[in-house]
């Protein structure tokens, strides 16, 4: 009788145990976990995030997962988030979006791979060296082509106002490149720095009073305040040309810059190499993601009384 009872228990318990074991085995196992630190939320940086995650999933499938920290434009939050990411041993690598995020993570993470995108020039940041754990994709535009575009699009231009964030190192570096190139075209450069987003309207009003054309570098504060900046430029009857093509729908006269989703995809392919091949970040050169395509906002063109037919260089109307 006892044997029969034990047999019955075995027949019931063992299959249940097998089911439990089977269920555990069925759970997806993530081989790589990527910690993402994003500087802020705006269309360009969100596009980088989307391009990176979707491309890496297409390359690695269920072998990769992501945990994102967003600093929401705060340097302090970026530093805090970077410290948390660094302290967690589960991350195989890190992806930083824009300069403040790279600076924050590079300050604490010296060993695991850090891939970046939406950074104009990593060299002045002091994070690159012969054995660096950092590589990625820059969004440095083709400055000579950008200035040449202005001379062809608006040939009567004599004075160019450069509006930028004084708190972003890459922006100040790019301002100098703009000034050097403007000088070669015999154009006068005027600087208009913004230290806080709340100053945008006042700074633009001042720029409109003194410059024929207003330009901006790739700049996180500029991107966040672009609606205000574009509206002030239109009100001041001065064409605004930006270095971020994704901002063209926000009202600028024209835009020429990188495709941020594609730059995120480029960064994902770099991450894939680092994760799956016997390579270190310093063995993979930093890549560029600039584009020479020029976009124009047809609604803004109308406010200036300009038609597409009157523009003599190839443009993409939006």
N, C-alpha and C positions, 0 to 999 in steps of 0.2 A: 504493500500500500504506500509506504514511504517513497519507494522507488518511483511509483506512478506519479505521486505528487511532485517529486523533484523533477521528473521528466516534463511534466506540464509547465512548471515554473521556468524551466530552461527554454522550452519552446516559446514561451511568452516573453521572457526577459531578453534573451539573446537577440531576437529580431529587433526589439526596441533599441538595444545598444547599437546594433548595426545601423539602424536608421539615424541615430544620433551621430555616429561616426561619419556616416555618409554625408549628413548635412554639414558637418564641420569641414569636410573635404571640399564641399561644393562652394564654400565661401571664397570669393575672389581674393587672391593674394597680390598685394601691391609691392612690386619690387623696388620702385623708386618713389620717394616722396620729395616734392619740390616745394620749398618755402618761397613765396612771392612777396616782395615788399614793393608796394606801389605808392608813389609820392602823393598823388591826389586823384580825384575823379574828374576827368573831362574827356571829351570824345577821342582825342589823340591817344592818351594814355590807356583809356579803356580799349581802344582798338589794338594797341600793343599787347595787352593782356589777352584779348580774344585770339589774336593771331598766334601767340606763343602757346597757349593751352590747347587750342584745337589742332595745331600742327604737331605738337608733341604727342597728343593722343593718337593722331593718325599714324605716327611712327612707332609708338610703343603700346598702343591699345590699353588694356587693363593693367599693364605693368607700371603705370604711372598715375600718381594722384597729386593734388595741389592743395596747399593751404595758403590763403592770401591775407596779408595784413595791409590795410590802407591807412596811410598817415594823414589823409584829408588835408594836405597842404601844410601840416605842422612839422617843423623840424624836430621839436621835442618828442612828438608822437612817433616820428620816424626813428629816432634814436632808441626810444623805449621798445618799439616793435622789433628793431634790429637786435637788441639785447635778448629778447625772448626767443627769436628765431635761432640765434647763435647758441643759446643755452640748451636747446633741444637737440639731442643726438639722433633723432629719427630722420633728419633731412639728409638726402643724398647730395643735394646741390641747392643753390638759391638763384632766383631771378629777380633783379631789381629794375624798376621802371622809373626813369628820369634821374637826374643828377643827385638831388637830396637823398633819395633812397639808396643809391650806390654809395654815397659818402658815409651814410649812417652804418650800412652793413660792412663796408670795407674797413671801418674803424675797429670792428670787433671780430670779424671772421677772417682768419688768416690761412686756413687750411683747406676747407671744402670749396669746390668750384662756385664762383659767383659769376653769373652771366648777366649782362646788362643790355638795355635798349633805351631809346629816347634820351641818350646822353650825347651832347654835341661833341665834346672833346675830353676824353678821360685823362690825357697827359697832364694838364695843369692841376688835376685833383690830387696828384701824388700817390696814385694807387697802382701805377704801372711800373714794373721792374722786371729784370731778367727771369725771375722765378715767381712772378705774380700768380695768384690763384684767381685772377679776374680776366675776363675777355667778353666780347659782345659785339653790338652793332651800334654805330654812331648815327646820329641824325643831322650831321653837319651838311648843310646845303652847299650847292655849287655856287659860291659867292660871286665869282666873276660872271657867271651866266645870269645870276639873279640881278645884278646891277645892270648888265647889258639889256636884260628884259625891260627894266625901267626906262632906259634911254630909247628903246624902240617903241614901247607902249605909250610913253609920255615924253616925246622928244623935246618939248619946251621946258623940261625940268632944269632948274638951276640950283635949287636948294633942297636937300633931303633931310627930313627929321627922323632920327632913330629913337623909337620909344622902346624901353626895355626895363626889366626889373634889376635894380641895383644889388639885390640880395642873392642873385644867381650867378655864380662864377662863370658858367658857360655862356651866359648872356653877355657879360662884360667882355669876355674873350671874343665873342662874335661881333660885338660892336666895333672892336678895333679892326677886325677883318673888313667889315663894311666900310669903315672910314678910309682904310688904305685903298680899297678898290674904287671908292667914290673919287678919291684924289686922282687916280689914273684916268678917270673920265672927266676931269676938270669940273667936278660937282662939289658944292659946299656941303659938308656934313654938320648937322647940329644934333647934340645929344639931349634926350629928355628922359631922365631916370625916374622910375616909380619905386618907392620903398614899401608902399602898402597899397593893396587893391583899391582902397577908398580914395586914393589920390588920382585914379585913372582919368576921371572926367576933367579935373582941373589941369592935369598935365597935357591932355589932348587938346584942350582949348588953347593953351599956350603954344603948343606945336603948330596948330592950325593957323595961328597968327603970324608965324615966322617962316614956315616951310612950304614949298610947293607940293611936295609929296611926303608921305609918312610911311616908314617901313618898320617892321619888327623882326627880331630874331626868333628862333625857336625858344620859347620861354613859358614856363608853367603859369606864372602870374598873368602874363598877357593872354594866354589861352583861357584862363578862368574869367577874365574880365573882358573878353573879346566883344561881347554884345555892346557894352558901354563904350568901348574904344571905337568900334565901327560906327556907332550912332553919332558920336561926337565928331568923327572924321567927316561923315556925310553932312552933319549940321554946319561944319566949318568949311564945306565945299573943297575938301582936300582928299585926293585919292589915297587909300590905305592899302598897302601891299604887304602881305604877311608871309612868313616862312613855313607855315603849317597849312597844307592843302585842305585838311579836314575842317578848317575854320571858314572856308569860303561861303558856306551857307549862313554864317552869322552876320554877313553884311559887308565884309571887306570888298574893295574894288577888284583886287586880284590876289592870287596866291600861287606860290611855287615852293614846293618842299617835298618831303618824303611821304611815302605811303606807309603809315604807321602800322597798319595790319600786316603788311608784307615784312616790315622790319621785325615785328614780333615773330613771324614765321622764320625769318633768317636766324633769329636768336634761338629758336627751338631746334633748328638743325644743328647749331653749334652745341647746344645742350645734349642732343642725341649722340653726337660724336664723343663728348666727354663721358657720358654715361655708359656707352656700349663699346668704346674702343680704349685701348691703353694709351690715352692721351691726357696731358695736363693743360690747363688754361693757357699757360705761357707758350705752349706749342701751337696754339691756334691764333693767327693774327686777327686783330680787330677788323671788322668789316664795315663798309659804308653802305648807306641805304638811300642816297640822295636821288632826286628825280629832276628832270629838266622840263617836265610838263607844266604849262601855265594854265591856271583856271581863272575865269572871270565871272563875276556875279552880274548877270544880265539886268537884274532889278536895280542894282547900284549904278551900273553903266547908264541906265536911263536917267537917273537923277543928275548925272553929269552931262547929259545930252550927247552921249557917245553911242554909236551903233557898232555892232559886230563887223559890219562891212567896212568900217573905216579903220579897223585895226589891221596893221600890216604884217603881224607875225602870227604863227599858228597858236590858237588858244582853244581851250575846252570850255564852252559856256555852261554855266550851272544856274 
